[in-house]
Structures are given as structure tokens and as C-alpha cells.
Amino acid sequence: MDTKPRFLTILDGVTGVLFVIATAMVFFYAPEETVMGQVQRVFYFHVSAGWVGMLGFMVAAIAGVIYLRTGRHNWDIVGLSAVEIGMVFAFINIVTGSIWARPIWNTWWTWDPRLTTATIMELIYAAYLMLRSGIEDPDRRARFGAVYAIIGFLSVPLTFFSARLFRTIHPIVIGTNQPGATGAFDMTPRMLQTFMFSLFTFSVLFADLLWHRIRLGKLSDRVEQLKLKSMA
Amino acid sequence: MNPLMEPPTLNPPASTLDMPRSSIGGFLRALSAVVWKDLAAELRSRELLSAMLVFALLVILIFNFALDLEPGTRATVTSGVLWVTFAFAGTLGLNRSMAMEKDRGCLDGLLLAPVDRSAIYFGKVLGNLVFMLIVEAIVLPVYSILYNVNLFNPGLILVILLGSIGYVTVGTLLASMAVQTRTRDVLLPILLFPVVIPVLIASVKGSSAFLQGLEMADIWPWLNLLIVYDVIFTAVAFMVFDYVVEE
């Protein structure tokens, strides 16, 4: 517990190397998209960041269920860690999306279902953090956090469907597009390879960060206990 | 299996032990007791309903100036104005209804009662739903008179009922969490609004579809969404409520 596990150090190194390779692939391996040009390259990390965001929120909801069933404090740390990481990546997803949307859609922002859902998702998890900060009792904080992580995650697909009943202009690169989507393109094999590699890299990055954050959570719990012990 | 090996039954038959949790009848009795308690308390003090009502009317008044509700624009924004009003008045009522339980120690008393916790939850939901529906039943005709719009439409009432159910099921659960925190008064809307967005979107679109007299084929998706939301969140709230009130 005290010393950093060796496997974590190895994972740090692997993540770093993967990230360098992914960046190089995005800029030098993937071909330039003919219609949109260089700005299309943001797509690889944009979708990957969105994926990690969703993954984080899903892990938080699952950790919430397990926490409520077992009552083991470690699962609460997992949930909180996953939400924090998910929020950062969901934000990266929104920012990179805006950078792409400015030249392609001619606007930084539009109330498209995906954009709306992404915003509401961020607000849900901001509320999650505010809820936690308003409770002193660690046991209750963990229980309420778990309940809210479950409810919040369940509402996300419904928010998406309700927003989708309006017409969308967001392109769907994988699957079929609705008529009216702007900025769609077909991926060449090299693009697909770059995309898959980015997804993989971001997933590894997520695992690495989650591990670090869980360790940090456990250590801060230790500090808290030692503080209480030294005061008593 | 050898009948002698059968473990002795520890529980006496339900009829000899009059435990309310053992039967559906007992569950309904406990539930109606909680609802009745809320209604009786409200009937005597009238503090919750009057606050919600005056607040709702004030919101409509503010919208009148903020949006300049002229006859031309009115038709398209009516359902939006109504739902914002219901949502705001709703948080006020939910907060008050749970804070009352918490402040006077009533919640502890309720939890000590030998009844299923879900009976308490559904009792509170029904009580809050009744308050919300009363407010809506008063706001609708008032809005009709003030702005000369006919709001007596059975479809609209169905949407309002479905939307209120979804709003109150999630709202009651989150309000019982919010009252147990330090920042309780500000926390409820922050917790509630992002989660009930689907209800609000579907209710606004459904209401305005009924008011504009659209085809049922255009309205069904919204009604379906409301029903799905109500079912999912009633089930989830039923499952997690125990963890929210546990001490």
C-alpha cells in the first residue's frame, strides 16, 4: 500500500509510450480528410475522450451498485475516482468538439442531442460532487453518492433519446447517419486504425488514472485516520 | 426429503401476528396512513400549498413581463411557461415536505414504525403528487383566464399527470437526500433538474403537441418516453430508498 506497485509504474510507462504513438499516428499516419482538412484530425481524440467519459460514469454507477450491496468503503473510492476522471474527459470531449464544430458547422455550439446530453451529463456529475461535499458523515456520503451515481447514469440515455426526437446535425461516423447530418465522412483503413488505436490508448490511460486516483483516495483516508488517532 | 429434517418454521402464520409488512393489505394501510398524515397536516396548516400556489402565480407573472406573452407568441410558449412554473413550484413543495419530516424528527418516528420502508416512500410520493396536482389544477384555469387560452384538453391533462408522476418520484427520493445535507435548500434543484430533463422535455413537447392539435402519431413518442421514465425511476427509487433513509 505504501510503496507504489511495480505494475503501476510499468503501466505509467506503457501509457506514455502509447500516447506518443497515438499522437504520431493522428498527425502523420492518418491521411488528411479531403473535405474538412486538418481539423478532422481532432476526431480521433474527441471520440476517445467521450468514450472514456462515458466509461468513467458507467464505472461509477457499477461501483455504486456494488457499494450499496456490499457496503465496502473501497467501492466508494472507486466511484468518486471514476466520476472525477469521467468529468475531465467529458470536458475534453466537449472542448475538442467545439474546436471541430467552429469551421465545420460554423458555430462553436448548437443544441444538438449529443451536445445537450454531454452538457447535462457534466451538470449531473457536478451535482454529484456538490452533494458529496455537503455531507460530513463518510458513510452517508458514500451511500448518497452511490444512489445519485446510479440515478444520474440511468437518466443519461433517456436524456439522449428525448433530445434525439428533435432533428440532429451531429455526424455518426460509425453506423448510419440521419439525413441532415453535417460533417460526416467515411473512414479509410488508415483512419480506422488510428481511431481504434486512439480508443485503446485512452482506455489504457483511463485505467492508469483510475488506479492512481484510487490509490490517492485510500492514502487520503489513511491520513484522515492517522490525524484522528494523533488528536485522540 | 425426510419430513423430520425440515427446519421448524420460526415465523408464526401471518394471521396470528398482525405485522403490516406481511401483506399487501398492510402495505396499503401503511401507505395510506402516510398519505393521510401529510394531507391532514396540510389541511390544518396550509403552509405548503399556499406557498407553492403563490410562488407559481408569481412565476407566471414574471414570465408575462420576461417573455411579453402576446397572443401571437403565446401559443408556442404556453407549454414551456407552464412546465417551468410546475417544476419550480414542485421543488419548493418537495423541499418543504421533506424538511418538515426532518426538522421535527418525524422521519425518525416514521422509520421506527414496523412497516416496509417502501410504504413510507410511496406514501410521501403520493402526498407530494397530490399537492403538485392541486397546484396544477389551480394554475391551469388561472392561466386560461389570464391569457385567454383554452387549456381544457384531456390529452394535456394526461401529459401533466404522467410528467408530474415522473417528477415527483425522482424528486421525493432526491429531496430526502437533500434534506440530510448541509446545503439542503440550494441542493435539491441542482440534484433534481439535470436528472428530470427527459421528463421536462417530453412534457413540454407533449403538452404543446396536444395544444396545437397534432396527430397522435406525433405525440406517442413523447407519451412513451414519459411512461418509460416513470416506470424505470419508480422501480429504481423503490430499490434504493432504503439506503437513503438508513441511519
Interface residues (C-beta under 8 A of the other chain):
Chain A: L68 I120 L123 I124 A127 M130 L131 G134 I135 E136 R140 R143 F144 A146 V147 Y148 I150 I151 G152 L154 S155 L158 T159 F161 S162 A163 L165
Chain B: V170 L173 L174 M177 A178 Q180 T181 R182 T183 R184 L187 I190 L191 F193 P194 V195 V196 I197 P198 I201 A202 K205 P221 W222 L225 V228 Y229 I232 F233 V236 A237 V240 Y243 V244 E246
